[in-house]
Amino acid sequence: MYEFKINNIHPNAHKYEFIVAFMCDGEVWYWGAYRYAWDAEAGAKECGGFVVHNVRISGYQEDA
């Protein structure tokens, strides 16, 4: 398993199942957070990035 820091991540991104990020100058940057995989895939395509799957969430989940 790999760990990496996502720069400029939105404070509520952890509530979503899918996070889109992209590489720039050797660093990972936040693009968006999505409830659905197809929306995340579209976001990744738009920014030339990739999808990170938050396996702890299904879709969207408010903080307990």
GIUR-V984432 format. One record per residue. N is the residue number from 0. OMEGA is omega in radians with two decimals (NA if undefined). NEAR is the number of other C-alpha atoms within 8 Angstrom. D_CENTER is the distance of its C-alpha to the mean C-alpha in Angstrom with 1 decimal. Layout:
<<N OMEGA NEAR D_CENTER> <N OMEGA NEAR D_CENTER>>
This chain:
<<0 -3.14 2 16.6> <1 3.03 3 14.9> <2 3.08 4 13.6> <3 3.14 5 12.2> <4 3.04 5 11.5> <5 -3.13 10 8.7> <6 3.02 8 11.1> <7 -3.10 6 11.3> <8 3.14 9 8.5> <9 -3.11 7 9.6> <10 3.14 5 11.9> <11 -3.08 6 10.9> <12 -3.12 10 7.1> <13 3.14 7 8.5> <14 -3.06 10 10.3> <15 -3.12 16 8.0> <16 -3.06 17 7.9> <17 3.09 15 4.9> <18 3.11 16 1.1> <19 3.14 16 3.4> <20 3.10 15 5.6> <21 3.12 13 9.4> <22 3.05 9 12.5> <23 3.14 7 15.3> <24 3.08 4 18.5> <25 3.11 5 17.2> <26 3.14 8 14.4> <27 -3.10 12 10.6> <28 3.14 12 9.4> <29 3.06 13 6.7> <30 -3.12 11 7.0> <31 3.11 11 5.8> <32 -2.98 11 4.9> <33 3.08 13 7.2> <34 -3.03 12 10.0> <35 -3.10 9 11.2> <36 -3.09 8 10.4> <37 3.07 6 12.7> <38 3.10 9 11.0> <39 3.12 16 7.7> <40 3.10 10 10.2> <41 3.09 8 12.1> <42 3.12 12 9.5> <43 3.11 14 9.1> <44 -3.12 9 12.9> <45 -3.07 7 13.5> <46 -3.10 8 12.0> <47 -3.06 7 13.1> <48 -3.08 12 9.8> <49 -3.11 10 8.0> <50 3.02 11 5.7> <51 -3.10 8 5.0> <52 3.06 7 7.1> <53 -3.03 10 7.9> <54 3.13 6 11.6> <55 -3.07 5 13.0> <56 2.99 10 12.1> <57 -3.13 9 13.5> <58 -3.12 10 12.2> <59 3.14 9 12.4> <60 3.04 8 14.5> <61 3.06 5 16.3> <62 -3.13 4 17.3> <63 NA 2 20.5>>
